[in-house]
Amino acid sequence: MTSPADTAPLMLFNSLTRSLEAFEPVHPGEARVYSCGPTVYNYAHLGNMRAYVFADTLGRVLSFKGFALRHIINITDVGHLTDDADDGEDKLEKAAAERAQSIWDIARHYTEAFWEDIKALNIRQPAEWSIATDYVPKMIEFARSIADKHCYELPSGLYFDVSTVSDYGSLARAATEAGEGRIEAVEGKRNAQDFAIWRKTPAGETRQMEWDSPWGKGAPGWHLECSVMSEALLGFPFDIHTGGIDHREIHHPNEIAQNQAYACSHGSGARFWMHNNFLIDRTGKMSKSSGEFLRLPLLVAKGIHPLAYRLMCLQAHYRSELEFSWDNLLAALTRLKRLVMAVAALRGQAEMAGTVEHPRLQQLLGDFASAVSDDLNTAKALTVLDDVLAQKKVDAGQRLSAIAAMDAVLGLNLLALERADLRIRPAAATIDEARIEHMLKLRKEARADKNFAASDAIRDELVAAGVEVMDGDPLGWEWRIEV
């Protein structure tokens, strides 16, 4: 529900043109979006998940602005090499060999774990999850259609000749930031930036995932899958392609080259290319190579609700680096608790109104719409939400209706969450809730008898067990989160 004051065009930063541009859909009234999904050889870390909070926020803003959204997210279960270039081991084959497991079982396990993280962060389901292995026949046909004019064959596979398309790498920052420096040398390549379309299975080697092709038994190159699935499910050109900023340097330029070759045009395949910046972790535990790395379930194990992480992401602009720290996350959790408590108080006063009619709330809805229309400025949008909650003299039902419209974009689930939902038992806790409630009952009795020594002793015992007692608060107690 947008405000009548929402007259600002939706402005989005296009990485391809390096500028803010007004969003005009390819198909009137529709928004077609493709997001690069995970390679399911391991669990997703918190840095990975920032990309999906961003893509979900983009989709929610498009819906808020009145567009019919068709959002596709892929699952890479084949074809991604360990160095993202032309050398290295296949991530899934490597994981299967190390763990002596079926590669299909590994992909299924990590896909389901990723979907659990998506659900925990209140990320909306896309129109379709496109699974790479379901599209291998289409990938072979796509490659066959461009092979004669744009590709050449080497003993290791079929390679794309980047000199056959116009302005290769214009998306990347190669000229000023050495963005293409990670591409490895492969003997026989015509150009350093040429990349694999099809990787042949080496002689004498058997892989769990391999298919017959005109270029021999093997597997598709990593970049091929996104071109094929985006074209098959959205058509060229579609509106927006999203991904992490790391995709801007190699993966997306290679997609664009393939798209140009397939469509026989100078178009990139998508009108907008949008990239979220990194989540920076100074402890070094964001990398999967570190063994135990930062994952969403780790936050839950420490007693932190996943939506605190979503809020932490929303407090920064998606194109800005965001530093992860436990202090930042706990501050976001505190802010989330305050929001939930404020909304719960309104829910206790009135039912949500059907429409927002109050002039001040209409103005604030317009301010909110302007913020999210300005390249998804969620940090500013959150301050507008705070302003709505601060309008104490305005009807509670009206405020609830305005909050519902805003939270449809922010995705914090404010109208459904209870404060008790945010009270998550840390995995290291040595006491259960039944014991806590029993001790609080004993403490209440001691206080009633004016036995303050016994009351204080019970409180101290609870504090030692990681429980914060809150006298006078209807919730009664919370876990003390230690990080």
Residue pairs with C-beta under 8 A, 6 or more apart in sequence:
1 356
1 401
1 404
1 405
1 408
2 64
2 65
2 66
2 365
2 369
2 405
3 356
3 362
3 365
3 366
3 368
3 369
3 405
4 362
4 366
5 362
5 363
5 365
5 366
5 369
6 65
6 365
6 366
6 369
6 370
6 373
8 369
8 370
8 373
8 374
9 22
9 23
9 373
10 22
10 23
10 61
10 62
10 65
10 373
11 20
11 21
11 22
11 23
11 373
11 374
11 375
12 20
12 21
12 23
12 240
12 272
12 274
12 375
12 376
13 19
13 20
13 21
13 274
13 319
13 375
14 20
14 21
14 271
14 272
14 273
14 274
15 171
15 248
15 273
15 274
15 275
16 170
16 171
16 268
16 272
16 273
20 375
21 272
23 31
23 62
23 239
23 272
25 31
25 32
25 67
25 239
26 32
26 237
26 238
26 239
26 271
29 66
29 67
29 68
30 67
30 68
30 69
30 70
30 239
31 59
31 62
31 67
31 68
31 69
31 70
31 239
31 240
32 70
32 234
32 235
32 238
32 239
32 240
33 55
33 58
33 59
33 62
33 69
33 70
33 71
33 72
33 234
33 238
33 239
33 240
33 241
33 242
34 71
34 72
34 73
34 74
34 226
34 229
34 230
34 233
34 234
34 238
34 240
34 241
34 242
34 270
35 51
35 52
35 55
35 71
35 72
35 73
35 74
35 126
35 241
35 242
35 243
36 51
36 74
36 226
36 241
36 242
36 243
36 244
36 247
36 251
37 73
37 74
37 75
37 76
37 129
37 130
38 44
38 48
38 75
38 76
38 110
38 114
39 76
39 77
39 80
39 91
39 92
40 75
40 76
40 77
40 92
40 106
40 107
40 110
40 111
40 114
41 80
41 91
41 92
41 94
41 95
41 106
41 107
41 110
42 91
42 95
42 110
42 288
43 110
43 113
43 114
43 288
43 293
43 295
44 113
44 114
44 117
44 295
44 296
45 286
45 287
45 288
45 293
45 294
45 295
46 279
46 281
46 286
46 294
46 295
46 296
46 299
46 309
46 324
47 278
47 279
47 281
47 286
47 294
47 324
48 244
49 117
49 121
49 296
49 309
50 244
50 276
50 278
50 279
50 313
50 322
51 242
51 243
51 244
51 276
52 73
52 118
52 121
52 123
53 121
53 123
53 309
53 310
53 313
53 314
54 242
54 276
54 313
54 318
54 376
55 71
55 73
55 242
55 276
56 121
56 123
56 124
56 411
57 314
57 318
57 376
57 378
57 409
57 410
57 411
58 240
58 242
58 274
58 376
59 69
59 71
59 124
59 126
60 124
60 408
60 409
60 410
60 411
61 372
61 373
61 376
61 409
62 69
63 69
63 408
64 369
64 372
64 405
64 408
64 409
65 369
65 373
69 127
70 127
70 234
71 124
71 126
71 127
72 126
72 127
72 128
72 130
72 229
72 230
72 233
72 234
73 126
73 129
73 130
74 129
74 130
74 131
74 132
74 225
74 226
74 229
75 107
75 111
75 114
75 129
75 130
75 131
75 132
76 132
76 222
76 225
77 92
77 107
77 111
77 131
77 132
77 133
78 90
78 92
78 132
78 133
78 136
78 209
78 219
78 220
78 225
79 90
79 132
79 199
79 219
79 220
79 221
79 222
79 224
79 225
80 90
80 91
80 92
80 222
81 87
81 88
81 89
81 90
81 91
81 222
82 88
82 89
82 90
82 91
82 94
83 182
83 184
84 182
84 222
84 250
84 251
85 182
85 183
85 184
85 195
85 250
86 156
86 159
86 183
86 184
86 186
86 189
86 194
86 195
86 196
87 184
87 186
88 184
90 207
90 209
90 219
92 103
92 106
92 107
92 209
93 103
93 207
93 208
93 209
95 101
95 103
95 106
96 102
96 103
96 106
96 208
99 106
102 208
103 208
103 209
104 208
107 133
117 295
117 296
117 306
118 125
120 296
120 300
120 306
121 296
121 306
121 307
121 309
121 310
121 411
122 307
122 310
122 411
122 412
122 413
123 411
124 411
128 233
130 229
130 232
130 233
132 220
132 225
132 229
133 209
135 225
135 228
135 229
135 232
136 211
136 220
138 228
138 232
139 220
139 224
139 225
139 228
140 198
140 211
140 213
140 214
140 220
142 224
142 227
142 228
142 231
142 258
142 262
143 151
143 158
143 197
143 198
143 213
143 215
143 220
143 224
144 214
145 262
146 160
146 197
146 258
146 261
146 262
147 158
147 197
147 214
149 164
149 261
150 160
150 161
150 164
150 165
150 261
151 158
151 159
151 160
151 161
151 197
152 158
152 159
152 161
152 190
153 159
153 215
154 186
154 187
154 188
154 189
155 188
155 200
156 186
156 196
156 199
156 200
156 202
157 196
157 197
157 198
157 199
157 200
157 215
157 218
157 221
158 196
158 197
158 198
158 215
159 186
159 189
159 190
159 194
159 195
159 196
159 197
160 194
160 195
160 196
160 197
160 254
160 257
160 258
160 261
161 190
161 191
161 194
162 168
162 169
162 191
162 193
162 194
162 195
162 257
163 190
163 191
164 261
165 257
165 260
165 261
166 260
166 266
167 266
168 193
168 253
168 257
169 179
169 180
169 193
169 253
170 253
170 256
171 248
171 252
171 253
171 256
171 268
171 273
172 179
172 180
172 248
172 249
172 250
172 252
172 253
173 179
173 248
173 249
174 180
174 249
179 248
179 249
179 250
180 192
180 193
180 249
180 250
182 249
182 250
183 192
183 193
183 195
183 250
185 192
186 194
195 221
195 223
195 250
195 254
196 221
197 220
197 221
197 223
197 224
197 258
198 213
198 215
198 218
198 219
198 220
198 221
198 224
199 218
199 219
199 220
199 221
200 215
200 216
200 217
200 218
201 207
201 210
201 216
201 217
201 218
201 219
207 219
209 219
210 217
210 218
210 219
211 217
211 218
211 219
222 251
223 251
223 254
223 255
223 258
224 258
226 251
226 255
227 255
227 258
227 259
227 262
227 269
230 236
230 238
230 241
230 255
230 269
230 270
231 259
231 262
231 269
236 259
236 262
236 263
236 267
236 269
237 267
237 268
237 269
237 270
237 271
238 269
238 270
238 271
239 270
239 271
239 272
240 270
240 271
240 272
240 273
240 274
241 252
241 255
241 269
241 270
241 272
241 273
241 274
242 273
242 274
242 275
242 276
243 251
243 252
243 274
243 275
243 276
244 275
244 276
244 278
245 275
245 276
245 277
245 278
246 278
247 275
248 273
248 275
252 273
255 269
256 268
256 269
259 267
259 268
259 269
260 266
260 267
260 268
260 269
263 269
275 319
276 318
276 319
277 318
277 319
277 320
277 321
277 322
278 321
278 322
279 286
279 313
279 321
279 322
279 323
279 324
280 286
280 321
280 322
280 323
280 324
281 294
281 323
281 324
282 323
282 325
284 290
285 292
285 293
285 294
286 293
286 294
286 324
287 293
294 324
296 306
296 309
299 305
299 306
299 308
299 309
299 329
300 306
300 424
301 426
301 427
301 428
302 426
302 427
302 481
302 482
302 483
303 424
303 425
303 426
303 429
303 479
303 481
304 329
304 330
304 333
304 424
304 481
305 333
305 336
305 421
305 422
305 424
307 336
307 412
307 413
307 417
308 329
308 330
308 332
308 333
308 336
309 329
309 332
310 411
310 412
311 332
311 333
311 335
311 336
311 412
312 322
312 328
312 329
312 332
313 322
314 378
314 379
314 381
314 382
314 410
314 412
315 332
315 335
315 378
315 379
315 382
316 322
316 379
317 375
317 376
317 377
317 378
317 379
318 376
318 378
319 375
326 483
329 483
330 481
330 483
333 422
333 481
336 412
336 422
337 419
337 422
339 385
339 389
339 412
339 414
340 414
340 417
340 418
340 419
340 421
340 422
341 419
342 389
343 389
343 400
343 403
343 414
343 415
343 417
344 418
344 419
346 389
346 396
346 399
346 400
346 403
347 400
347 415
349 396
350 395
350 396
350 397
350 400
351 397
351 400
352 397
352 400
352 401
352 404
352 415
353 395
353 397
353 398
353 400
353 401
354 401
355 401
356 362
356 365
356 398
356 401
356 402
356 405
357 398
358 394
358 395
358 398
360 391
360 394
361 388
361 391
361 394
361 398
361 399
361 401
361 402
364 384
364 387
364 388
364 391
364 402
365 402
365 405
365 406
367 384
367 387
368 381
368 384
368 385
368 405
368 406
368 409
371 377
371 378
371 380
371 381
371 384
372 378
372 381
372 409
374 380
378 409
378 410
381 406
381 409
381 410
382 410
384 406
385 403
385 406
385 407
385 410
388 399
388 402
388 403
388 406
389 399
389 403
391 399
400 415
403 414
403 415
404 415
407 413
407 414
407 415
419 475
420 475
423 475
423 478
423 479
424 479
425 432
425 433
425 479
426 466
426 479
426 481
426 482
428 466
428 482
429 465
429 466
429 479
430 465
430 466
431 462
431 465
431 466
431 467
436 462
436 465
436 467
436 477
439 458
439 461
439 462
440 458
440 462
440 469
440 476
440 477
442 454
442 458
443 454
443 455
443 458
443 459
443 469
446 452
446 454
446 455
446 458
447 455
459 469
462 469
462 477
463 469
463 480
466 479
466 480
466 482
467 477
467 478
467 479
467 480
468 477
468 478
468 479
468 480
469 476
469 477
470 476
470 477
470 478
